[in-house]
Amino acid sequence: MLYQFDDYQQAVATTAEIASRVKFSMDELGYTFPDYPVPPGETMDSYLRKQAEKGAVWRYWALTPKVRAKLDYELNMIAKLKLAGYFLLVWDISSFAAQTTFSRRDAGRRQIRSSATLSASRPSIRSRPICCSNAFSPKKRTEYPDIDIDLPSGDDREKVIQHVYQKYGERGAGMTANVISYRGRSAAREVGKVFGFDEECLGRLAKIIPHYGTHTRRPR
Protein backbone atom coordinates (compact mmCIF):
# COMPACT_ATOMS: atom_id res chain seq x y z
CA MET A 1 0.00 0.00 0.00
CA LEU A 2 2.90 2.34 0.73
CA TYR A 3 4.15 1.70 -2.80
CA GLN A 4 0.74 2.44 -4.31
CA PHE A 5 0.23 5.59 -2.21
CA ASP A 6 3.76 6.86 -1.97
CA ASP A 7 2.55 10.46 -1.83
CA TYR A 8 0.12 9.71 1.05
CA GLN A 9 2.19 7.68 3.49
CA GLN A 10 0.58 9.39 6.47
CA ALA A 11 -2.88 8.46 5.13
CA VAL A 12 -1.78 4.83 4.87
CA ALA A 13 -0.46 4.89 8.44
CA THR A 14 -3.69 6.47 9.69
CA THR A 15 -5.78 3.86 7.84
CA ALA A 16 -3.76 1.04 9.39
CA GLU A 17 -4.18 2.60 12.85
CA ILE A 18 -7.96 2.84 12.43
CA ALA A 19 -8.17 -0.73 11.10
CA SER A 20 -6.28 -2.01 14.15
CA ARG A 21 -9.06 -0.64 16.38
CA VAL A 22 -11.87 -2.26 14.43
CA LYS A 23 -13.00 -5.60 15.84
CA PHE A 24 -14.88 -7.40 13.10
CA SER A 25 -15.31 -10.96 11.92
CA MET A 26 -16.99 -12.27 8.78
CA ASP A 27 -18.91 -14.59 11.11
CA GLU A 28 -20.90 -11.55 12.22
CA LEU A 29 -22.50 -11.21 8.77
CA GLY A 30 -25.66 -13.18 9.43
CA TYR A 31 -28.45 -13.61 6.89
CA THR A 32 -31.58 -11.52 7.40
CA PHE A 33 -34.71 -13.20 6.08
CA PRO A 34 -36.97 -10.97 3.92
CA ASP A 35 -40.18 -9.67 5.47
CA TYR A 36 -43.28 -11.66 4.64
CA PRO A 37 -46.21 -9.49 3.42
CA VAL A 38 -48.94 -9.61 6.07
CA PRO A 39 -52.42 -7.99 6.20
CA PRO A 40 -52.73 -4.43 7.55
CA GLY A 41 -52.58 -4.25 11.32
CA GLU A 42 -50.64 -7.51 11.60
CA THR A 43 -47.00 -8.23 12.28
CA MET A 44 -45.26 -11.36 11.04
CA ASP A 45 -45.29 -12.72 14.60
CA SER A 46 -49.00 -12.03 15.18
CA TYR A 47 -49.97 -13.43 11.78
CA LEU A 48 -47.91 -16.57 12.33
CA ARG A 49 -49.59 -17.05 15.71
CA LYS A 50 -53.05 -16.88 14.12
CA GLN A 51 -52.12 -19.40 11.43
CA ALA A 52 -50.43 -21.70 13.96
CA GLU A 53 -53.50 -21.66 16.20
CA LYS A 54 -55.76 -22.47 13.24
CA GLY A 55 -53.44 -25.27 12.21
CA ALA A 56 -53.26 -26.61 15.74
CA VAL A 57 -57.06 -26.82 15.95
CA TRP A 58 -57.07 -28.62 12.60
CA ARG A 59 -54.36 -31.02 13.75
CA TYR A 60 -55.23 -31.60 17.41
CA TRP A 61 -58.99 -30.83 17.24
CA ALA A 62 -58.71 -28.30 20.07
CA LEU A 63 -56.27 -25.92 21.70
CA THR A 64 -55.77 -27.87 24.91
CA PRO A 65 -53.69 -26.30 27.71
CA LYS A 66 -50.80 -28.61 26.76
CA VAL A 67 -50.91 -27.61 23.10
CA ARG A 68 -51.34 -23.94 24.00
CA ALA A 69 -48.32 -24.02 26.31
CA LYS A 70 -46.14 -25.64 23.65
CA LEU A 71 -47.33 -23.17 21.01
CA ASP A 72 -46.63 -20.19 23.28
CA TYR A 73 -43.13 -21.47 24.06
CA GLU A 74 -42.23 -22.09 20.42
CA LEU A 75 -43.85 -18.95 19.00
CA ASN A 76 -42.10 -16.81 21.61
CA MET A 77 -38.81 -18.44 20.67
CA ILE A 78 -39.52 -17.92 16.95
CA ALA A 79 -40.24 -14.25 17.64
CA LYS A 80 -37.02 -13.92 19.63
CA LEU A 81 -34.98 -15.45 16.82
CA LYS A 82 -36.89 -13.45 14.16
CA LEU A 83 -37.93 -16.59 12.26
CA ALA A 84 -41.62 -15.76 11.71
CA GLY A 85 -41.07 -14.73 8.09
CA TYR A 86 -39.38 -18.04 7.36
CA PHE A 87 -42.26 -20.11 8.77
CA LEU A 88 -44.82 -17.93 6.96
CA LEU A 89 -43.07 -18.39 3.64
CA VAL A 90 -43.09 -22.18 4.01
CA TRP A 91 -46.77 -21.96 5.02
CA ASP A 92 -47.50 -19.91 1.90
CA ILE A 93 -45.81 -22.40 -0.42
CA SER A 94 -47.51 -25.37 1.21
CA SER A 95 -50.90 -23.61 1.13
CA PHE A 96 -50.50 -22.95 -2.59
CA ALA A 97 -49.49 -26.57 -3.14
CA ALA A 98 -52.60 -27.71 -1.26
CA GLN A 99 -54.74 -25.86 -3.80
CA THR A 100 -53.22 -27.58 -6.83
CA THR A 101 -54.56 -30.71 -8.46
CA PHE A 102 -51.75 -32.98 -7.28
CA SER A 103 -52.43 -32.26 -3.59
CA ARG A 104 -55.82 -33.93 -3.90
CA ARG A 105 -54.73 -36.70 -6.23
CA ASP A 106 -51.41 -37.44 -4.49
CA ALA A 107 -52.17 -36.32 -0.92
CA GLY A 108 -50.05 -39.13 0.47
CA ARG A 109 -47.04 -37.98 -1.50
CA ARG A 110 -46.87 -34.37 -0.32
CA GLN A 111 -44.61 -34.36 2.71
CA ILE A 112 -43.00 -31.83 4.99
CA ARG A 113 -39.97 -33.21 6.73
CA SER A 114 -36.78 -32.48 8.65
CA SER A 115 -35.85 -30.50 11.72
CA ALA A 116 -38.96 -28.33 12.19
CA THR A 117 -41.57 -31.01 11.64
CA LEU A 118 -42.00 -31.96 15.30
CA SER A 119 -42.65 -28.35 16.23
CA ALA A 120 -46.15 -27.58 17.50
CA SER A 121 -45.96 -24.46 15.35
CA ARG A 122 -45.57 -26.61 12.25
CA PRO A 123 -49.28 -27.43 11.96
CA SER A 124 -49.73 -23.91 10.64
CA ILE A 125 -48.30 -25.44 7.46
CA ARG A 126 -51.27 -27.86 7.52
CA SER A 127 -49.44 -30.81 6.02
CA ARG A 128 -51.11 -34.18 6.50
CA PRO A 129 -48.32 -36.74 5.97
CA ILE A 130 -45.15 -36.11 7.97
CA CYS A 131 -41.69 -37.64 7.80
CA CYS A 132 -39.85 -36.38 10.87
CA SER A 133 -36.21 -36.33 11.81
CA ASN A 134 -35.08 -33.96 14.57
CA ALA A 135 -37.42 -31.82 16.62
CA PHE A 136 -37.09 -28.07 16.17
CA SER A 137 -35.21 -26.97 19.27
CA PRO A 138 -34.75 -23.19 18.93
CA LYS A 139 -32.40 -22.86 21.91
CA LYS A 140 -29.85 -25.09 20.20
CA ARG A 141 -30.04 -23.46 16.77
CA THR A 142 -28.06 -20.56 15.35
CA GLU A 143 -29.33 -21.03 11.78
CA TYR A 144 -32.70 -21.37 10.11
CA PRO A 145 -34.43 -24.68 10.88
CA ASP A 146 -34.58 -26.97 7.90
CA ILE A 147 -38.03 -27.53 6.35
CA ASP A 148 -38.34 -29.57 3.16
CA ILE A 149 -41.53 -29.91 1.13
CA ASP A 150 -41.50 -32.98 -1.10
CA LEU A 151 -43.76 -32.69 -4.16
CA PRO A 152 -44.50 -35.24 -6.88
CA SER A 153 -42.99 -34.53 -10.27
CA GLY A 154 -45.09 -33.15 -13.11
CA ASP A 155 -46.96 -30.05 -14.22
CA ASP A 156 -48.40 -29.34 -10.76
CA ARG A 157 -44.92 -29.29 -9.25
CA GLU A 158 -43.96 -26.72 -11.87
CA LYS A 159 -46.96 -24.58 -10.84
CA VAL A 160 -45.56 -24.40 -7.31
CA ILE A 161 -42.11 -23.45 -8.60
CA GLN A 162 -43.57 -20.71 -10.79
CA HIS A 163 -45.65 -19.44 -7.85
CA VAL A 164 -42.46 -18.95 -5.84
CA TYR A 165 -40.74 -17.11 -8.72
CA GLN A 166 -43.74 -14.89 -9.44
CA LYS A 167 -44.51 -13.98 -5.83
CA TYR A 168 -40.97 -13.53 -4.51
CA GLY A 169 -39.21 -12.50 -7.71
CA GLU A 170 -36.55 -14.19 -9.79
CA ARG A 171 -33.86 -12.63 -7.60
CA GLY A 172 -35.59 -13.75 -4.44
CA ALA A 173 -35.71 -17.43 -5.33
CA GLY A 174 -33.28 -19.98 -6.68
CA MET A 175 -33.06 -23.66 -7.52
CA THR A 176 -30.45 -26.21 -6.56
CA ALA A 177 -30.00 -29.79 -7.67
CA ASN A 178 -28.62 -32.90 -6.00
CA VAL A 179 -26.77 -35.64 -7.85
CA ILE A 180 -27.82 -38.92 -6.23
CA SER A 181 -26.23 -42.34 -6.63
CA TYR A 182 -28.60 -45.28 -6.19
CA ARG A 183 -27.96 -48.87 -5.28
CA GLY A 184 -29.54 -51.51 -7.47
CA ARG A 185 -32.94 -51.77 -5.80
CA SER A 186 -33.46 -48.04 -5.52
CA ALA A 187 -32.34 -47.54 -9.11
CA ALA A 188 -34.80 -50.18 -10.31
CA ARG A 189 -37.64 -48.53 -8.40
CA GLU A 190 -36.88 -45.07 -9.78
CA VAL A 191 -36.61 -46.33 -13.36
CA GLY A 192 -39.83 -48.29 -12.89
CA LYS A 193 -41.66 -45.15 -11.74
CA VAL A 194 -40.56 -43.35 -14.89
CA PHE A 195 -42.11 -46.14 -16.98
CA GLY A 196 -45.29 -46.06 -14.92
CA PHE A 197 -44.97 -49.42 -13.15
CA ASP A 198 -47.38 -49.85 -10.23
CA GLU A 199 -46.20 -50.40 -6.65
CA GLU A 200 -46.78 -54.14 -6.73
CA CYS A 201 -44.65 -54.51 -9.85
CA LEU A 202 -41.95 -52.24 -8.40
CA GLY A 203 -41.86 -54.38 -5.26
CA ARG A 204 -41.41 -57.60 -7.20
CA LEU A 205 -38.73 -56.01 -9.35
CA ALA A 206 -36.80 -54.73 -6.35
CA LYS A 207 -36.89 -58.11 -4.61
CA ILE A 208 -35.04 -59.88 -7.42
CA ILE A 209 -32.16 -57.39 -7.20
CA PRO A 210 -29.63 -57.92 -4.37
CA HIS A 211 -28.93 -55.15 -1.87
CA TYR A 212 -25.25 -55.16 -2.72
CA GLY A 213 -23.56 -56.23 -5.89
CA THR A 214 -20.11 -56.36 -7.36
CA HIS A 215 -18.98 -55.43 -10.80
CA THR A 216 -16.17 -57.33 -12.42
CA ARG A 217 -14.55 -55.90 -15.49
CA ARG A 218 -14.35 -58.43 -18.27
CA PRO A 219 -10.84 -59.10 -19.57
CA ARG A 220 -10.19 -57.79 -23.04
N, C-alpha and C positions, 0 to 999 in steps of 0.2 A: 504494500500500500504506500509505503514511503517513496518507492520508486515511481509509482503512478502519480502521486501527488507531491512531487518534490518541492513545489512552490508553497505547499500548505502543510508543512510538517507539524506545525502546532495544532492544526485542525485534526490531523491524524492522531496525535497524542491525546487530544481532548476526547475524540471519539472512542479511543481505546479505554480511557479512564471512565467514561460514562458506561460503556459496555461492561466493564468489570463490576459495576454496581447493580447491574440488572440481573435479577434471579429469575430465570425463565427456563422451562423445559418443554419440549415438543409434546410431552405427555399431557400437558395442561390444555391442549387443543382438543377438547371434547366435541362430539357431534351434537348439534342442536336440532331436534326434530321439528319439521315445519308445523305451524299451527293448523289444526283441523277446523274447517268452517262450521260453526255451530249457529243455531237460531239466535235471533236477537234476545238479549237478556240472559243468555246462558254463557257459562265458561266451559272450557273443555272438561274440567273436572266435574262440574255439575251435570253436564250432558251425559258424560260417561256413567255417572252414578244412576241417572234415570234409566239408561239403557241396561245397565247391569242389574238393576232391580227388576225390570221387566223380564230380562232373561232368566233371572233366578226364579221368579214365579213360574215361568214356562218350564224350567228344568226341575225345580223342587216342589212345585205345586203351591207353595206358600213361603212367605218370608218368615220362617221360624226364628226364634231368638238366636239359635246356633248359627243359622245361615246369615242373619243380619250382623252378628258379631264378626263373622269371618269377612263378610263384605266390607264392613266399616274398616277393619284392620287393613285389608288389602287396598281398598280405594284410598285410604289415608296415606299408605305407603306409596302408591302410584302417584298421588298428588305431590308428595314430598320429592320424589325422584323425577317429576315432570314427564311422566310417561303416558298421560291421558291421550295425547294426540296419536301416539303409536297404537294404543288399543282401539281408538275410534277408527283409525284408518283400516285396521284389520277387520273390524266390525262392518265397515262400509263395503269392503270388497266381498266379504262373506254374504252380506245381505243382498248385494247385487247378484252374486252367484246363485243364491237361493231363489231368485226370480227367473232364472233362465230355465230352459227346457230340461237340461241335463240334471238339474237338482231334483226334479220330480222323477225322471226316468231312472237316474242312477244315484238315488239318495244314499245308498249304502256305500258309494264310492267317493263321496265328498267327505274328506276328513280334515280335522284340524289337529295337529300333533306338536309335540316337543315341549319345551320347558314351561310354557305358560298354561298348558292344558289342564292342570290340576287346580288352577286358581279358581276361587269362587267367582271372581270377576269375569272369568272366561265365558260363562253362559250368556253374557251380553252379545257374544258372537253368534249364539243360537245355532250351534252345530250339533247335529244329532249323533253321528258316529264319532268316537274319539279314540285316538291311538296315543296313549300318554307315555312320556318318559320321565322327566324330572319335574317335580312340583316347582312352581314359580315362587322362589323365596327371595323377596326384594332385598332383605337385609344383606344377603350374600352376593348381590349382583352389583357390578359397576358398569355393565353394558345393557343394551336393550335385550329383554327376554326374547327367546327365539320362538316364533309362531309360524308354522308352515301350514298352508292350505293346499291339500292335494286335490286336483281336479282331473276328471277323465279327459282324454285327448279328444279333439274334434272341433267342430265349428263353435260349440258353446263355450269351450275353453278360450277360444280366440276372442269371443265377445267380452269375457272378463278381462283379458289382457288389454283390449282396446278401450274398455271402460277406464282402466287405470291410466292409460296414456292420455285419454281425452279429459279426464277430470283433474289429473295432477300435472299434466303437461309432459311433453317429451323429455324435457330436462329435469323433470322431477321423478322420473321412473326409468328403470333400466332392467335388462334381462341378462341372466347368467346361465351357463350351461354346465352340466356335469358329464364327464366321460366315465361311464360305468363298465366294469368288466364283470361278466357273469360266468358262473360255473355252469356245467352242462344242463342241469335241471332248470335253473332259472332262465337260461338262454332259450331252451325249448319252449318254456311257458310264454316268454315274451314274443317269440316268433309265431307261436300258435295263436296268440291274441291278434297279431297283425292279420293273420289269415282267417280270423273269425271263428276259430275252434271254440266249442263250448267248454265249460268247466270240467265236465266229466271226461271229455276227450283229452283236455290238458293234463288232468290228473293221471290218466292211464299212460300218456306219453312221458310224463315226468318220471313215473315209476320204473320205466324200462331203461332209464339213464342213470348210471351210478353217480353217487355224490362226488366222488373224486375219480379222476382218470389220468392216465399218463399218455404222453405222445412220444412215440419213437420215430425218429427220422429214418426213412428207408435209405439203405445204402444205394449209391449211384452205380 
